[in-house]
Amino acid sequence: MVNVQRYFAKNKDNNKFILDTNDYHHIKNVMRMKDDDLIEVVYDKNLYLCKLNNYEVFIENKIEVEIKNNIKVNLIVPVLQEQKMDLILQKSTELGVDMITPVITERSIVKLDGKSKIKKLNRWNSICKEASEQSKRLDIPKINNIDKLKNIKKQDGLNIICSTKELNNNIRFFLQKHKTCDKINIVIGPEGGLTDEEEKYLNEIGFISVTLGSRILRVETVPLFLLSVIDYEFME
Amino acid sequence: MVNVQRYFAKNKDNNKFILDTNDYHHIKNVMRMKDDDLIEVVYDKNLYLCKLNNYEVFIENKIEVEIKNNIKVNLIVPVLQEQKMDLILQKSTELGVDMITPVITERSIVKLDGKSKIKKLNRWNSICKEASEQSKRLDIPKINNIDKLKNIKKQDGLNIICSTKELNNNIRFFLQKHKTCDKINIVIGPEGGLTDEEEKYLNEIGFISVTLGSRILRVETVPLFLLSVIDYEFME
């Protein structure tokens, strides 16, 4: 089967979709598509086959897709330096993350003012959108506003901390004990780890400390490990 | 506990270790260490605490480490463009790979002559060495010479192909059926996948096609997914 390029539409206008300016540029100048070329468009979690005409996107037909009820994962990650953050966002999107909650922790090195927060969020959203298109998702992970870790509240579902202190409660036994859960919120510490106070606060509001085993992973590798093993554990 | 820098020694000379030239540079100019500073040195899969004197490395004592008999993984990966290859090598080393076998497949885009092969191998070996130091391993993954995929032979242990054609035999059921194995050889296809002939050849010599599920992953994400789930499945 031919690999048809996928885009997320901003809007629908009768039998036409409205895309981002960047996407029109991509279609025209990067992919060099022509009239009558086909693309896939996602709108409101539905998938459509569309045809180009004068760089407008006309609906041909809706494509029926089997939607799986996957477990939802909210990744609560410290803001890291740009390259590491980009890697987390791109790979986490491929590996099926639903929500990303960037946080500032006690040991966070990256400091941000209001303006640079907005710039970061724009950058991160466009990385997630592009990765969603590449990996043929029907949705784009939601990125929450950057907040302080200590403002995190207990949430529905399974609440986990990837701890470097906990030695016994390993992620495999823990997930296998909770096979019926439908949502997981996971806190990942920064380089240097969470402080004792941070981990204690999270434990108090219901987050459970687990260990990922004896390997020493870089911070940016942890989300990829976690999303892989969650996908694996709940694979049918 | 203080995080002590770890290095792999090239040689041992009585009560002294000989390191790579790069490592002396790292100790002196990057870490700016001084006389009496401590480092960890791995030699012949043993770990030693050492003390610096005039930038020579003197053994203080041997550190006893519990060695786990982890399952051995040989990753048979197509040679990809530099950035992707670097990511695979660094992250696979963190995630515990034992051997990497770079191969040229029918659909490989990267072409290499003899000279550039040697240059690549040197680069790759130094990435794996550095990642092994960072993640406190006692060994460095072995990188085999670059060969053609069609020269791959059946090997001891479990032989797997990450297939985009196989739809039913998923990695989870497959690994759970083979919990007693101690070595896994995994072939990963390039962008565009293995050709039908390549997959057929591998099947004939005993490689079994498995699917990683319904997600669409970039080639460089596949090894990270696999090593994570193998680590998880065999976690104790």
Chai-1 contact restraints between the chains, C-beta under 6 A:
chainA,res_idxA,chainB,res_idxB,connection_type,confidence,min_distance_angstrom,max_distance_angstrom,comment,restraint_id
A,K91,B,T221,contact,1.0,0.0,6.0,A-B,restraint_1
A,E94,B,L217,contact,1.0,0.0,6.0,A-B,restraint_2
A,E94,B,T221,contact,1.0,0.0,6.0,A-B,restraint_3
A,S135,B,I216,contact,1.0,0.0,6.0,A-B,restraint_4
A,K136,B,I216,contact,1.0,0.0,6.0,A-B,restraint_5
A,N170,B,M235,contact,1.0,0.0,6.0,A-B,restraint_6
A,R172,B,Y232,contact,1.0,0.0,6.0,A-B,restraint_7
A,R172,B,M235,contact,1.0,0.0,6.0,A-B,restraint_8
A,G213,B,M235,contact,1.0,0.0,6.0,A-B,restraint_9
A,I216,B,S135,contact,1.0,0.0,6.0,A-B,restraint_10
A,I216,B,K136,contact,1.0,0.0,6.0,A-B,restraint_11
A,L217,B,E94,contact,1.0,0.0,6.0,A-B,restraint_12
A,T221,B,K91,contact,1.0,0.0,6.0,A-B,restraint_13
A,T221,B,E94,contact,1.0,0.0,6.0,A-B,restraint_14
A,L224,B,L224,contact,1.0,0.0,6.0,A-B,restraint_15
A,F225,B,S228,contact,1.0,0.0,6.0,A-B,restraint_16
A,S228,B,F225,contact,1.0,0.0,6.0,A-B,restraint_17
A,S228,B,S228,contact,1.0,0.0,6.0,A-B,restraint_18
A,S228,B,V229,contact,1.0,0.0,6.0,A-B,restraint_19
A,V229,B,S228,contact,1.0,0.0,6.0,A-B,restraint_20
A,V229,B,V229,contact,1.0,0.0,6.0,A-B,restraint_21
A,V229,B,Y232,contact,1.0,0.0,6.0,A-B,restraint_22
A,Y232,B,R172,contact,1.0,0.0,6.0,A-B,restraint_23
A,Y232,B,V229,contact,1.0,0.0,6.0,A-B,restraint_24
A,M235,B,N170,contact,1.0,0.0,6.0,A-B,restraint_25
A,M235,B,R172,contact,1.0,0.0,6.0,A-B,restraint_26
A,M235,B,G213,contact,1.0,0.0,6.0,A-B,restraint_27
